[in-house]
Amino acid sequence: MANITFPKDLRWGAATAAYQIEGASTKGGRGLSIWDTFSHTPGKVRNGDNGDIACDSYHRYKEDIQIMKELGIDIYRFSVSWPRIFPEGTGEINQEGLQYYHNFVDELLANGIEPMCTLYHWDLPQALQEKGGWNNREVVDAFAHYSKVMFQEFHGKIKKWITINEPWCVSFLSNYLGDHAPGNTDLQLAVNISHNLMLAHGKAVTEFRNLSIDGEIGYAPNVEWIEAFSRKQEDIDACNRGMGYFMEWFFDPVFEGNYPTFMLNWFEKKGVTLEIADGDMDIIKQPIDFLGINFYTGSVGRYKEGEGLFDLERIDIGYEKTDFDWNIYPEGFYKVLLKIKDQYGDVPIYITENGACYNDGVEHDRVKDERRIEYLKQHLVSIKRSIDSGVNLKGYLTWSLLDNFEWAEGYNKRFGLVHVDFDTLKRTKKDSYFWYEKVIRNGGYEI
């Protein structure tokens, strides 16, 4: 048996998002978000599920924080519901919403858990969507104002901020592939939105710096690794494009102040151009304090003309899969972290999401989710390898603390360390919860 041990100063945590766990969609002065609208539109979400109640964490947050404390995490990533603060996206502040988050953050701090706050985890106020959503630069300014309010309000309490979660999902998944709210299928629109999201990120960072806030700020893109099937240049190029619209497209503007030429050229071949106003890139290129990385899966790919957006065919070479049908590819986790270090330097990194969907149920008050434990073991090995290879990794936050509303999949997919019965809302700690608690307590595990 080999011991896998981690640095004593590595931060251990878990993550969630507001719309997925809070519920109370019409309580406390909260306005509508695009996910309220999308999930109540027939045919958009599996089984017609929605986030009206979710895990009811809005009312049960003290119970959930006690679960965190018993788990032993010292950092918890959550998101703020923008329409709970600004029901119309701008204008009048909802003081009841602010007070809820004050109560929540105070409870975290009282239990020795540091809050890591995500400002945007996909729940755009519906009122702003009706003005064009992220395609409208007024929404960029609205986000900057909302961010400023949050920085001022929680100065001294929250010291780790994430501007935007998974800009690829907000732009391409939601506005080109159409799988998430608002459900558009327009590549030009998606590219426009991707730029506006990065501009919103940069403006929020600017507000943070101007206020001289005590703390750190970054953002949290999702990444994948696509291994080339062969050393043929056409295979390598196709895989680079497939990874590029997760990585370089959202990394280069922040770290280098430009968009990757190979991606711009490819989009132009597809009849898509990117209009950049004077000064945009200077705003986007604001220095950040850390980078959040969300990683779940990867694949092998090769060139195939006409296959998808990038002439990229993904090859199933027999990887084991989660219950979301995603490949289990921990080697890709290691490779993607090394790629980030090699291309962008020693930026501090937090793994802000990493986890697996397994739909094991409760039997005799126990959830035997051995496959999740195995997934976490394999990916923590990649974390250890990355640290030993010089990646500046500061913390690991698994997704997710609780089973929750899994977006377009509704309540059909379970990622939690804690099982939630969505009829009774009873929480049951899974075997993976107890395994993770031991890893945190011991600073490692045996493989």
FILONU-156612 format. One record per residue (C-alpha): x, y, z; residue in three letters. Coordinates in steps of 0.05 Angstrom, whole numbers, padded with zeros to 5 digits, always signed. Layout:
# residues N
XYZALA;...
# end
This chain:
# residues 447
+00000+00000+00000MET;+00026+00069-00019ALA;+00012+00130+00023ASN;-00013+00193-00011ILE;-00001+00252+00034THR;-00015+00326+00021PHE;+00017+00390+00045PRO;-00008+00411+00114LYS;-00029+00479+00088ASP;-00073+00450+00032LEU;-00144+00476+00041ARG;-00200+00424+00040TRP;-00271+00441+00021GLY;-00336+00428-00015ALA;-00378+00469-00063ALA;-00450+00483-00082THR;-00490+00536-00120ALA;-00550+00577-00100ALA;-00603+00554-00150TYR;-00583+00482-00141GLN;-00593+00479-00065ILE;-00629+00541-00037GLU;-00701+00533-00059GLY;-00746+00587-00030ALA;-00751+00614-00101SER;-00806+00664-00083THR;-00786+00677-00011LYS;-00749+00735+00020GLY;-00761+00783-00037GLY;-00723+00743-00089ARG;-00737+00758-00162GLY;-00741+00710-00220LEU;-00678+00683-00253SER;-00670+00653-00322ILE;-00668+00585-00289TRP;-00736+00595-00258ASP;-00762+00611-00328THR;-00724+00556-00363PHE;-00742+00501-00313SER;-00815+00519-00316HIS;-00815+00515-00392THR;-00842+00446-00413PRO;-00789+00401-00443GLY;-00728+00439-00419LYS;-00712+00400-00355VAL;-00718+00325-00345ARG;-00783+00304-00311ASN;-00806+00377-00309GLY;-00762+00388-00247ASP;-00746+00457-00222ASN;-00708+00491-00166GLY;-00768+00519-00129ASP;-00751+00477-00067ILE;-00686+00441-00086ALA;-00652+00421-00020CYS;-00688+00477+00018ASP;-00620+00501+00043SER;-00648+00571+00048TYR;-00686+00547+00110HIS;-00638+00490+00130ARG;-00571+00525+00124TYR;-00554+00515+00197LYS;-00564+00440+00190GLU;-00521+00440+00127ASP;-00465+00480+00160ILE;-00465+00430+00218GLN;-00456+00375+00166ILE;-00397+00414+00138MET;-00366+00423+00207LYS;-00371+00349+00221GLU;-00339+00335+00153LEU;-00279+00377+00175GLY;-00275+00423+00115ILE;-00243+00491+00127ASP;-00269+00526+00065ILE;-00338+00525+00032TYR;-00354+00551-00037ARG;-00425+00576-00047PHE;-00457+00624-00095SER;-00502+00684-00084VAL;-00568+00687-00120SER;-00563+00753-00159TRP;-00640+00762-00160PRO;-00641+00753-00085ARG;-00600+00816-00079ILE;-00628+00854-00139PHE;-00696+00824-00157PRO;-00695+00864-00223GLU;-00620+00857-00233GLY;-00609+00931-00219THR;-00644+00985-00180GLY;-00669+00973-00110GLU;-00629+00928-00064ILE;-00668+00873-00029ASN;-00645+00882+00042GLN;-00677+00816+00064GLU;-00634+00779+00013GLY;-00571+00813+00038LEU;-00589+00796+00110GLN;-00599+00723+00091TYR;-00528+00719+00065TYR;-00501+00756+00126HIS;-00534+00705+00171ASN;-00507+00649+00128PHE;-00435+00675+00126VAL;-00436+00690+00200ASP;-00457+00618+00214GLU;-00400+00592+00171LEU;-00350+00636+00207LEU;-00377+00617+00275ALA;-00363+00544+00256ASN;-00292+00557+00233GLY;-00307+00551+00159ILE;-00281+00603+00110GLU;-00332+00626+00058PRO;-00311+00627-00016MET;-00365+00666-00052CYS;-00383+00658-00126THR;-00419+00720-00151LEU;-00448+00688-00214TYR;-00467+00615-00218HIS;-00516+00620-00276TRP;-00579+00650-00244ASP;-00583+00715-00284LEU;-00643+00758-00263PRO;-00698+00746-00314GLN;-00709+00821-00319ALA;-00639+00829-00348LEU;-00649+00771-00396GLN;-00709+00809-00424GLU;-00661+00866-00440LYS;-00617+00819-00481GLY;-00582+00783-00425GLY;-00506+00776-00429TRP;-00509+00800-00502ASN;-00525+00870-00475ASN;-00467+00909-00447ARG;-00514+00942-00398GLU;-00517+00874-00363VAL;-00441+00876-00358VAL;-00446+00941-00320ASP;-00503+00914-00278ALA;-00458+00856-00257PHE;-00402+00904-00239ALA;-00451+00944-00195HIS;-00478+00881-00162TYR;-00407+00858-00149SER;-00388+00925-00118LYS;-00448+00922-00071VAL;-00428+00852-00049MET;-00355+00872-00038PHE;-00375+00931+00004GLN;-00427+00893+00043GLU;-00383+00833+00061PHE;-00316+00868+00067HIS;-00280+00834+00125GLY;-00325+00773+00125LYS;-00313+00742+00056ILE;-00241+00742+00034LYS;-00244+00696-00026LYS;-00286+00716-00085TRP;-00301+00683-00152ILE;-00331+00728-00205THR;-00360+00679-00255ILE;-00368+00603-00254ASN;-00355+00565-00318GLU;-00361+00619-00372PRO;-00360+00564-00425TRP;-00426+00538-00397CYS;-00456+00608-00394VAL;-00437+00623-00466SER;-00429+00561-00509PHE;-00470+00509-00471LEU;-00527+00557-00459SER;-00528+00599-00522ASN;-00497+00554-00576TYR;-00514+00483-00555LEU;-00577+00507-00521GLY;-00576+00456-00464ASP;-00580+00507-00408HIS;-00618+00571-00395ALA;-00635+00612-00435PRO;-00630+00556-00487GLY;-00606+00593-00550ASN;-00571+00559-00609THR;-00531+00614-00642ASP;-00456+00610-00647LEU;-00446+00684-00660GLN;-00488+00700-00599LEU;-00448+00651-00557ALA;-00382+00682-00578VAL;-00409+00753-00564ASN;-00431+00730-00495ILE;-00365+00696-00480SER;-00330+00763-00490HIS;-00381+00802-00449ASN;-00373+00752-00392LEU;-00298+00763-00391MET;-00310+00838-00393LEU;-00358+00830-00334ALA;-00304+00791-00297HIS;-00253+00845-00310GLY;-00299+00901-00288LYS;-00315+00864-00223ALA;-00240+00854-00210VAL;-00231+00929-00223THR;-00285+00946-00172GLU;-00251+00899-00122PHE;-00184+00933-00131ARG;-00213+01004-00129ASN;-00245+00988-00062LEU;-00180+00961-00034SER;-00218+00900-00008ILE;-00180+00854+00039ASP;-00179+00787+00005GLY;-00169+00751-00061GLU;-00208+00747-00126ILE;-00208+00701-00186GLY;-00255+00663-00232TYR;-00272+00590-00243ALA;-00270+00562-00314PRO;-00286+00490-00329ASN;-00234+00450-00366VAL;-00227+00383-00401GLU;-00169+00344-00429TRP;-00174+00315-00499ILE;-00117+00269-00516GLU;-00099+00264-00590ALA;-00112+00195-00618PHE;-00047+00198-00656SER;+00012+00243-00670ARG;-00019+00265-00736LYS;-00020+00341-00737GLN;-00093+00341-00758GLU;-00111+00301-00696ASP;-00070+00346-00650ILE;-00101+00408-00680ASP;-00172+00382-00674ALA;-00161+00365-00600CYS;-00128+00433-00588ASN;-00191+00467-00616ARG;-00235+00423-00573GLY;-00196+00441-00510MET;-00185+00512-00534GLY;-00256+00535-00527TYR;-00255+00512-00455PHE;-00185+00537-00438MET;-00147+00586-00482GLU;-00210+00623-00503TRP;-00223+00640-00430PHE;-00151+00640-00404PHE;-00112+00680-00455ASP;-00154+00744-00448PRO;-00142+00745-00372VAL;-00069+00724-00371PHE;-00044+00751-00438GLU;-00094+00805-00458GLY;-00115+00774-00524ASN;-00156+00718-00554TYR;-00119+00657-00583PRO;-00106+00666-00657THR;-00120+00593-00674PHE;-00190+00599-00644MET;-00205+00667-00676LEU;-00185+00639-00744ASN;-00229+00578-00735TRP;-00289+00618-00714PHE;-00279+00662-00775GLU;-00281+00600-00818LYS;-00350+00588-00787LYS;-00372+00658-00805GLY;-00365+00685-00734VAL;-00326+00747-00716THR;-00311+00779-00649LEU;-00320+00854-00641GLU;-00275+00882-00587ILE;-00284+00954-00565ALA;-00225+00998-00548ASP;-00202+00985-00477GLY;-00239+00919-00469ASP;-00176+00876-00465MET;-00144+00922-00414ASP;-00204+00913-00370ILE;-00205+00837-00379ILE;-00131+00831-00365LYS;-00136+00855-00293GLN;-00089+00813-00250PRO;-00124+00759-00209ILE;-00103+00729-00143ASP;-00121+00656-00158PHE;-00152+00613-00211LEU;-00210+00566-00197GLY;-00210+00501-00237ILE;-00270+00456-00248ASN;-00252+00388-00276PHE;-00295+00326-00285TYR;-00277+00288-00348THR;-00236+00281-00411GLY;-00232+00239-00475SER;-00190+00218-00535VAL;-00204+00253-00600GLY;-00183+00255-00673ARG;-00196+00296-00735TYR;-00259+00281-00774LYS;-00283+00331-00825GLU;-00353+00357-00811GLY;-00356+00328-00740GLU;-00385+00380-00694GLY;-00359+00451-00689LEU;-00285+00433-00692PHE;-00280+00373-00739ASP;-00266+00333-00677LEU;-00289+00262-00665GLU;-00286+00237-00594ARG;-00266+00164-00589ILE;-00293+00118-00535ASP;-00234+00074-00520ILE;-00267+00039-00462GLY;-00260+00086-00403TYR;-00304+00072-00343GLU;-00360+00122-00337LYS;-00399+00156-00283THR;-00475+00154-00280ASP;-00474+00217-00321PHE;-00440+00177-00376ASP;-00377+00219-00368TRP;-00309+00186-00378ASN;-00267+00176-00315ILE;-00201+00205-00336TYR;-00157+00225-00277PRO;-00095+00227-00321GLU;-00127+00284-00358GLY;-00134+00322-00292PHE;-00059+00318-00282TYR;-00044+00338-00354LYS;-00091+00397-00354VAL;-00060+00425-00290LEU;+00010+00419-00319LEU;-00014+00453-00383LYS;-00040+00512-00343ILE;+00026+00518-00305LYS;+00067+00513-00368ASP;+00026+00564-00407GLN;+00006+00613-00353TYR;+00058+00607-00299GLY;+00052+00595-00225ASP;-00016+00625-00213VAL;-00046+00599-00148PRO;-00100+00548-00163ILE;-00159+00523-00124TYR;-00196+00462-00150ILE;-00264+00493-00143THR;-00303+00433-00169GLU;-00285+00359-00178ASN;-00332+00302-00166GLY;-00375+00248-00197ALA;-00447+00230-00208CYS;-00468+00164-00178TYR;-00541+00151-00163ASN;-00534+00103-00105ASP;-00594+00103-00058GLY;-00604+00096+00016VAL;-00607+00025+00045GLU;-00616+00017+00120HIS;-00595+00089+00132ASP;-00531+00080+00092ARG;-00508+00100+00022VAL;-00454+00054-00004LYS;-00422+00097-00059ASP;-00356+00061-00067GLU;-00351+00084-00139ARG;-00350+00157-00117ARG;-00295+00141-00067ILE;-00254+00108-00121GLU;-00265+00168-00167TYR;-00241+00216-00113LEU;-00181+00172-00097LYS;-00159+00172-00169GLN;-00167+00247-00177HIS;-00132+00263-00112LEU;-00073+00223-00137VAL;-00072+00271-00196SER;-00073+00329-00146ILE;-00014+00299-00110LYS;+00024+00289-00175ARG;+00009+00361-00195SER;+00034+00389-00129ILE;+00097+00347-00133ASP;+00107+00372-00204SER;+00106+00444-00181GLY;+00034+00465-00193VAL;+00017+00521-00144ASN;-00044+00486-00116LEU;-00075+00518-00054LYS;-00139+00479-00043GLY;-00186+00424-00064TYR;-00262+00432-00061LEU;-00303+00372-00082THR;-00369+00378-00119TRP;-00416+00372-00085SER;-00433+00375-00011LEU;-00506+00355-00025LEU;-00545+00320-00078ASP;-00581+00376-00113ASN;-00617+00404-00174PHE;-00571+00384-00230GLU;-00594+00436-00281TRP;-00624+00406-00344ALA;-00621+00337-00312GLU;-00665+00358-00255GLY;-00661+00312-00194TYR;-00639+00253-00237ASN;-00564+00260-00224LYS;-00531+00257-00155ARG;-00463+00288-00142PHE;-00466+00297-00067GLY;-00426+00270-00009LEU;-00493+00274+00027VAL;-00556+00241+00000HIS;-00618+00285-00002VAL;-00688+00254-00004ASP;-00723+00305-00048PHE;-00791+00284-00020ASP;-00774+00291+00054THR;-00709+00332+00047LEU;-00675+00285+00096LYS;-00599+00287+00093ARG;-00560+00221+00097THR;-00484+00221+00098LYS;-00456+00175+00045LYS;-00396+00129+00054ASP;-00357+00179+00011SER;-00372+00232+00064TYR;-00339+00190+00118PHE;-00281+00173+00072TRP;-00269+00246+00055TYR;-00272+00264+00128GLU;-00215+00216+00142LYS;-00174+00243+00085VAL;-00181+00313+00113ILE;-00167+00291+00184ARG;-00106+00250+00165ASN;-00079+00294+00109GLY;-00080+00236+00060GLY;-00098+00163+00050TYR;-00071+00096+00027GLU;-00078+00068-00043ILE;
# end
